[in-house]
Amino acid sequence: MENNSSHLPPGPPLVLTALFEEAVRDNSEAVALAQGTLRVTYDQLNRRANRMARHLVAQGVTRGDRIGVHMGRSPDLYAVVLAALKAGGCVVPLDPAHPTEYVGRILHEAGASLVVCDDPGGLPHGAREGALALHDLVRRSEDLDDGDADRGIGPEDTAFLMYTSGSTGKPKGVRIAHRGLARLGLHNGALDITPQDGLTQSAAFSFAASTIEIWLALLHGATLLPMPPGLPSLPALREAVEERGATVLSLPCGLFNALVDHEPECLRNVRIVLLSGDFPSPAHLRRAMAHTDATLYNGYGCTENSSITALYPLTSADEVDGRGLVPIGKPLPAVTLDVYDPAMRPCGIDEVGELCVGGTGVAQGYAGRPELTAEKFTPAPDGGLLYHTGDLARRTADGDVVLVGRSDSMVKIRGFRVETSAVTVAVRALDGIGDAAVKAFEDDTREKRLVAFYTTRDGTPADPSDLVRRLSEQLPSYMVPSSFRHLEKMPTNVNGKIDRTALILPGPSGTPKQKSTEEKGGTVMQNPLEAVVLQSWIEISGMDDFSTTDSFLGHGGNSLHFVQLASRLQKIFGIEITTESVFRHGTVEQLARFIEETRDQARSTSTSNG
């Protein structure tokens, strides 16, 4: 057993708002939030949150009420979160980028008593009435008392209800107690965040990785640097380091790989790079170490343990595990990591078993799911709860934990947890689909992508772009398969069940290099600009045969490809091209037209100013 003690040293209660207010007293004039030219001090942020909290209480919010927060990244997002917590509420994070149907399912499951949002029009129809728009909250609270108030909140009060992918297609809400995140305020392990640090905030607010960025900053007097909406572009990350003072980057492995491939120089001024979400690429770790003296950490965390759980520092490329795997290291203070066999006996050195997490960070279970809670959260030997992660792991002779795989159908896509069975349910529910199975494939850098194998009722292949469009109306983007393979019939085993081992793709590492006949678009390029975009896409995605009218999504593309494409085209054409631009203009033809129009506007502006 690797036990970093499930008890923290004596100190203030493990309540997020109490520890934040302590950070305010110690760093009142320090910058808490910096975005563009705006600077918000700790004192200003606290007073704004206090005023908002008083209005929420006046609106009837009481201790334990669930408050949906449907907002993009901005300084006001963090003020609203603090206000909801100060009012005694439980925050239900909602991502405006998710389909309204998906947001509606979460709101229904959560039973939120109130939703605070940027714009009620972006909510599901049933949630718009009674929603509290941000501008109304700001206006109605501006004359209220801005002093701290004790609402009697304790360490066991639920601070967040965070939803993750469920195996049946139904999202499951993880109840995260104040203690689970507040532990980061008393001791954050080897990271040792200080008021001199700047931390980028790029993870989706509805995703547990955001808790690492937000609370490591705000509980230690550091500066939080909110990034633009969506997955950050590589130039935006470079700007955060070189111009905005970022010293700590928390990145999913795929985005880190893209940064190392295209903008490695920006790592020179960074103190810490925290990787999480999947297996790091040893090759990219080595390249990064050649450009920076920063400490790289392979981090491990799960929503059910509230936030970051374990760390493994990398200061030399030689520290990569001999089997090509990077350890997740040892647990943070107040956390336990144990590897058990099926009979719940501790595994020996290098023996593979299931990784279980215990200690102060363990969540309170799943909201409204007592049977699943009882299955995944069991009594720990020393009291409290033990969470069964489903991750397969082994322990080295040095005591470090190494992940080796999963015991179920859950995979990590760009750092997000995805149950492939949930995506399968969604594909099968589409009109015209006969049967389906979704499987994750890994490329040479260990980055995973989803591929949907399907049959149709009439035997005719479906248009991948149409499948992407329909699935995107129901699922977050990271759950939408990046490729679709039509089959005449699904392979089955002797028991009549789908034989997942027979679901394979041509090409090395399961990466398709040639599209099937029904996937070819066949449109001829109209201008040289399209040729540049097409060639760039082919080199990044690995698709040898791609039409100017084929959609990037549905033909093997994913958001990390979009990050790389945006960065490359921005360098080529000298204009701002964001990751969101590639998402919105989802074919070579459309993206080339967007670039041409943007260049024309830039020339026109330059001429009029000259």
N, C-alpha and C positions, 0 to 999 in steps of 0.2 A: 504494500500500500504506500502510495506517495501522498503524504498528508502534510499540508502547509498550515495545519491547525484550522479547525472550523470556528475558532474564536479569535476575534481581533483584540488587540490591546485595549485597555480601558480608554474611553473617550466619549465624545458626544453621541447621542442616540443616532442610530443608522437611519436617518430620515433625510431624503434628498433636499427638501426645502431648508431644513435646519443647517445642514452642512453648506449649502449654497449661501445662506445668510451669513455664516461664519466667514466664508471666502470674501463676501462683500465687505465685511468689517475690516478684513486684513488687506483688501486691495480695492478700496472704494473708488479711487480715481484711475485705476488701471483700465485698459480697454478690454471689455468683455467680448464685443462683437465688432468686426470690421468688414464692411462690404462696400466696394467702390470708394467713394469719398466719405461715406458715413462711418463715424466712430461712436460707439455706445459704451460708456463706462459701466463698471459693475454697479455703482450706485444708481445710475440712470436706469439700467435694466431692472434692478430690484424694485425701484419705486414704480416703474411702469407696470410691472407684474403685480405689485401690491394693489394698485388702483384697479386693474382688471379683475383681480381676485375678489375684491369687494363688490364689484358689479355682478360677478357670477353668483356670489352668495346672495345678493339682493334679488337675483333672478330665481332663486330657489335651489341652487346647487348645494347639496349637503354631503357630508362625509361618505365616501364610497360610491357616489354617483359616477356613472361612466360618461365621459365627455369626448365626443369625436372631434378630432382636429384635422380638417381637410384644407391644408395650406401648403404652398410651395416654400422653398428655402428663402427666408428673409429674416432680418433681425426681429420682426414681430412674431415669427413662428416660435422662437424660443421664449419670448415674453409671454405668449399665450400658454405654452406648455407649463411654465413656472406658475402662471396665474391659476391654471386648472389644479395643479398640485397644491398650491397654497390654499385654495378654496376647499381642500379635502377630497377633491375628485380623483378619478382614475382616468388617465389619458388613453384614448383609443386612436392610435395614429392611422391616418388615411392618406393614401397617395393620390394626388390629383391626376397623375399620369395613368392610373389604373382605370379600366372600363367602368362606367357608372353601374353596370349590372353587378360587377364584382364588389364594388364599394357598397352597393345596396345589400348584398348578402352579408357582408361583415357587419353593417349597421344593424341588420335584423338579428344576427347571432349575438351581437354585443348588448343589445337592448339599451343603446345610448339614450340618455335623457336630454341631451343637447348636442348640437354640432356647431362648432365655430369654424368658419370658412372664409376664404378670400372672396368667393363669389357663390351665392346660393344656386345660381344657374348651372354651376358645374356639378351639383349633387344629383343623385337619383330623384325623380319626381316626388316620390313619397317622403323624402327627407327635406325638401326645400322649405316647406311651411314650418315655421318655428325655428329655423336655423338662424344663428347669430352671425351676421357678416362682420368681418374684422373692423371695417370703418365705423360700424355702429358701436362695437365694443369699445373702440378707442374714444369715440365722441362721448359716449355715455359715462365713461369712467374718468375723464380728464380732470374733473373737479373733486374726485373722491380722495379720502385720506391715503397717503402713500407710505405709511409706516408698517412695520412687520406686525403680524397678528398670529397668535398661537391658536390653531384649530384643533389641537389635541391629536395630531397625526402621529402614529407610531410606526416602528420598523416593519410590523406585519401588515400594515395597510397596503392595499394593492395600488401601485403607482401607475403601471401600464398594463394594458391588455393588448398584446401584440399577436397578430394573426399570421400563421404560416400555412403552407400547402398541406392539405389533408389527403390521405390515401383514397378516400371515396369521392374526392372532388369538392368536399365541404371544408372550407377553411377552419382551422382550429385555433382558438384564442388562448394564448399562454398568459397566465396571471403572474405578473412580475411584482414582487413586493419592494417597498422602499429599500429594505436592507440589501436586496440583491444588487442594486446599482450604487447605493450610498457607500458600500464597502470600498469602492474605487476612490472615494474622497479621503479615507484614512490612510490607505496604503495601496499604491498602484504597482507594486512590485518593482522590477528592474527598470521600468520606464521612467520613473522619477520625474514626472511632469512638473514644471516650475512656472511662475508668473512670466518668465522671459520667453516662454514657448508660444508658438502660433500653430494651431491645429486646423487643417482643412476639414470641412464638413461636406463630404460629397456623397455619402451613402444615403439612400432613400430613407426618409424619416420613419416610414412604416417598417423598416428593416432593422433588425437588432444591431447590425454593425454601426448604425448611427449613434447608439448609446455609448459606444467607445469614444467616438469623436466628441460628442456633446459634453458628457459628464467628466471625462478626463480633463477637458478644458475648464468648464465652469466650476468644478469643485476644487481646482488648484490655482485659480487666479490667472490662468493663461488666456490667450486671445483665440476666439473661435472665428474661423474664416469661412463663411458659407460660400459654396461654389454655385455657379449658374445651374438652372434646372436640368434634370436629366443626368446622364452619364457625362462626367466632365471631359472636355476635349484635352488633348495633350498640350496645346498652347496655353490653355487656361491653367493647367497644373504647373506648367513652367512659370507662368506669370505669378501664381500663388507663392512659389518659392523665391523667385528672383525679385519680385516687386512688392509682394504683400507680406513678406516675413514669415512664411511657413517654415517651421523647423521640424514638424512631425507630420508625416504622411501615413494615413491608414488606407490601404488599397487592397481590393481583391486581386488575386494572383494574375488574372488575365490582363487587367488594366496596368499592373506593374510591368508585365512582360512587354506590353505595347510601349510604355514609357521608356523602358530600357532600350527597346529597338529603335525608337525615333527621337527621344529627347533625353539621353542619358546624362548630358552635361548638367541638367538642372538639379541632379541629385547631390552636387558638390557642396551646397550650402545647407543640406538637411542634416539634422542630428539623429533622427530616428525614422526608420521605415518599418511600419507594422503591416505584415502580410496576413491575410486571412481568407477563408472561404473555400480553399481547395488545396491541392498538392502543388507546392511551388516548383518551378522549373529550375533544376540545378544550373543549367546553362545560363539562364538569365540572372541568377544570383551571382554567378562568377563575373559576368559582364558588368553588373551593377557595382560590385566590389572594386572593380578596376577604375571606377569613376568617382567613388565617394569614400570618405572615412566614417560615414554614418554607421550606426549599428542597425543591422537588419534583423528583425524578429519574425520568426514564423509563429503566428498566433493561432490559438484555437478558442472557439467559443460557440455557444449555441443559445438560442432564444430561451430554452428551458433552464439555463444557468445565468440568465439575465444579461450577460455581457462577456467580455474577454475572460477566459478561464485559465489558459496556460500560455507560456511563452518559451521560445527557444532562441537565444541570441546567436547570430551568425557573424563572426568577425573574420572568417577565413573560408574560402571555397572548399578547403579540405574537410570541413565539418559536415558536409553532406553525407548522409548515411550511405554505407557501402552498397546498399541495394538500390540506390538512386532516390531514396525517400528522405525528406528532411523531417527530423523529429518535431513534435509540438512541445517538447521539453517538460517542464515541471509546472505544477499548479501555482497560481497566484496565492497570496496570503488569504486565509479563511476559506480555501477551496481544497477538496480532496479529489484525487484521480485514482481510480482502481480498475484493474483489468481482471474480469471474472470469467470462469468457464461456465457452461450451461447449468451446472449445479450450484452456481454462485460461490465457488471456491476460488480463492486468489490464484491467478496464473503465475507460473514461474518465469524466469528470465527467458525472453524470446518466444514464449508460448503465446499464441494468438487467442484472444478472447474478446468479450464485449467491454467497451469502455463505459464506466459508470462515474458520475460526478456527484459529489456531495459538498456540504458546507453552507456558508451564508448566502451564496448566490442562487441556490436552487429555487426554482419558481414554486408557486403554490398549486400548480396543476393546470388543467384545461377547463376553461369556463363552460359549465353545463355539460361536461363529458366525464361523469364519475367513473365509468368503466375503463375508459382510456387512461384516466389519471391513475387509477389503481394498478393498471398494467405497467405504466411507464415510471411511476414514482412509488418506490417501496421504502420501508423503514431502513434507515442506515444503522450499522452496528453500534455507532456511538451516539445515536439519537438523531432526530431530524429526518430528512428524506434523502434518498439516493435516486438520481435520475439515470435511467437506462438509455444511453444515447443511440444505440443501434450501430455505432461505429465499431469496427473491428480494429484492434490495436495490440501491440506487444510492448513490453518494457525492456530496455537495454540494461546491460550490466551497470551502466552509470546512473540508472534510475530515470532516464528520459523515456517518455512515451512516444511511440511511432505509430501513426495511423496506417492501416494497410487496406482498408476497404469498408464496405457496408454489409450489413446482414439483411437488408430489405431493399425496396425499390427506390429509396430516396437518393437523389444525386444533388450535387452543387452545380448550378449554372450561373456563371459570372458571380459566384459568391452567394447566390440565393438558393435556399433549400427548395427542391422541387420533387414531389412524388410523381414518378412517371405514370403511376396508375391513375392519378387525378387527371393528367393530360389525356390519357387514353380514354377516360370517361367522356371528356369534352369532345374529342374527335369522333367517337362513336355516336354522339348525340347529334352530329351535323346531318342535315337532310341529304340523302343520297348515299351516305356511307353505309356499307354493309358491316364490316368489322374492322378493328384497328388494334394496333399495339404500338407503344412508344418506347423507344430505347435510347440510351445515351451512348455516344461514341466519343472516344478520346483522340486528340491529335498528338503530334510529336512533343508539344510542350505541356501535355497533360490537361489541356483545356477541353472541357466537355461541351457537346452540343446535342440537342434532341433531334431525333429523326422519327417521323411517323410512318409506319407501314400500314397500308389500308387496302381494303377492297371496296368496290362500289356495287350498288344493287343492280345497275344495268351493265356492269362490266367495263364502262368507259372511264378512263382516267380523269380525275378532277383537275381543274386549273389550280396549281399551287398558290397563285396570288389570291384566288377567291377563298381558298381554305385559310390562308393567313388572315384575310380580312374578316372572315366570320369568327375565327377563333379569337382575334384581337378584340372583338366586341364583348367577349366573356372573360378573358384571362389576361393577367399582366404579361407584358412583353417577354419577360424571361421564361414564361411557361409555354410560349408559342414555339412549336418545332421550327428549326431552321431549314429542314428538308423534308420532302414527302416522297414516298416510294409506293407506286401503285402495284399491287399484286393481283394475279387472277384469283388466287385463293390463299388463305393464311396457312402457313405450315403448322402441322399438329403432331403431337407425340402419341405414344401408344394409348394414353388415357384420353385422347381427344382434345387436350388443351393446347393452346398456342405454344409452339416450340420456339422459345425466344432465342435459343442458340442458333437457329436457322435464319434468324433475321440479321443479315449481314449486308455490308456495302462493298462495292469493288474498290480497289486502290489500297495503298498502304495506310495503316492505322484506321481503316474504315472510312477514309476520306474519298468521296467520289470525285473523279477527275473529268469524267465525261457524262453529260446529262443524257437521260433516256430520250427517245424520239419525241414523246409527248411533252417534254419539258422545254424543247427548243423554241425560241421565239422567231428567229429567221428574219429579223428586220435589219436592213443594211444601214450602216452609219451614214449620216447626212453631212457631217462636217468634221474637221480635224479636232475640234474641242471634244466631241464625243469619243474620238479615238483615244485621246489622252485619259479620259475618265474610265473608259472601258479597259484599257491596258492596266491602269492602276488597280482597278477592281480585280482583274484576273490575277495579277501578281499577289495581291493581298489575300484573296479568298481561295486561290488554288483551283478555280473553275476554268478549265481550258476552253470550254465551249459555252459562251454566254452572249445573249442578244442584248441590244440596246433597250428593248422593251421588257425584258425579263425583270421581275421584281427581285431586289436584293434579298429580302426575306422570302422564305419559301424555296429558295434555290441555294441553300447552304450558307447564307449570310447571317451574321449575328451582330450585336451591338459593338463588340470589340473590333470587328472588321470595320464598322462604321467609324469608330474612333480613329483607327489607322488611316482610313480613306480620307476623312476630314483633314487630318494633320498633313497628309501628303499633298492633297490638292491645294490646301492653304499655302504651302511652301511654293508650289508650282505657279499658282496664279496670283499670289500676293494679295489676296482678299480674305476677309474673315469667312471661314466655312466651319460651322459647328457640327457636332455630332447630331444635333437635332435637325440641322439642314438636310443631312443624309437620310434621316428617318422620314422627314416630310416629303422629300423628293426621291422616291424609292426605286427609280430605274436610272440607267445610264442616261437615257434620253431626257428625263425630267431634271436630273441633277445638272446635266450639261446646260440645259436651258436656264436653270436658276443661276448658274455661274456666269453665263453670258449676260443675263439681265443685271446681275450684281455688278459686273465689270462696267457695263454701260452706265449704270447709275453713278459709279465711282468716277468715271471719266467726265460725266456731265457735271458732277459736283465740283470736280477739280477745275474744269473749264470756267464755270460760273464764278468760282472763287479767285481764278487767276486774272 
